[in-house]
Amino acid sequence: MPQFDFYSFSVQIFWVLSSFIVYYFFVLNFFIKFFSEALKFQFKIFSFK
């Protein structure tokens, strides 16, 4: 069965891990910064101090 072939299995693990790392840093750098800035701005506008 091809899914148990060590060569193709190792390649699949490599691509899954590398794509997860790229996706993680993409989310970390763009979405989290964007939402944190938006929340800071929203808190600044609606602050009742």
matplotlib code that plots the C-alpha trace (Angstrom):
import matplotlib.pyplot as plt

x = [0.0, 1.5, 0.6, 2.8, 5.8, 8.5, 9.8, 6.5, 5.4, 8.5, 8.0, 4.4, 5.5, 8.0, 5.4, 2.8, 5.2, 6.7, 3.3, 2.1, 5.1, 4.6, 0.9, 1.6, 4.0, 1.7, -1.1, 1.1, 2.6, -0.5, -3.8, -2.8, -1.1, -4.1, -6.6, -4.6, -4.3, -8.0, -8.9, -6.5, -8.1, -11.6, -10.7, -9.3, -12.4, -15.0, -13.0, -15.0, -12.1]
y = [0.0, 3.4, 5.2, 2.9, 3.3, 4.9, 7.2, 8.7, 8.8, 10.8, 13.2, 13.7, 14.4, 16.9, 18.8, 18.8, 20.1, 22.7, 24.0, 24.1, 26.2, 28.6, 28.9, 29.4, 32.3, 33.8, 33.8, 35.1, 37.9, 39.2, 38.2, 38.5, 41.9, 43.1, 42.0, 43.3, 46.7, 46.8, 45.8, 48.4, 51.1, 49.9, 50.0, 53.5, 54.8, 53.2, 53.7, 55.5, 57.0]
z = [0.0, -1.0, 2.2, 4.2, 1.9, 4.0, 1.2, 0.3, 4.0, 5.0, 2.1, 3.2, 6.8, 5.6, 3.5, 6.3, 8.8, 6.5, 5.4, 9.0, 10.0, 7.1, 7.9, 11.6, 10.9, 8.3, 10.8, 13.6, 11.6, 9.8, 11.4, 15.0, 14.5, 12.6, 15.2, 18.1, 16.5, 15.7, 19.3, 20.7, 18.5, 19.4, 23.1, 22.7, 21.0, 23.4, 26.6, 29.2, 31.2]

ax = plt.figure().add_subplot(projection="3d")
ax.plot(x, y, z, "-o")
ax.set_aspect("equal")
plt.show()
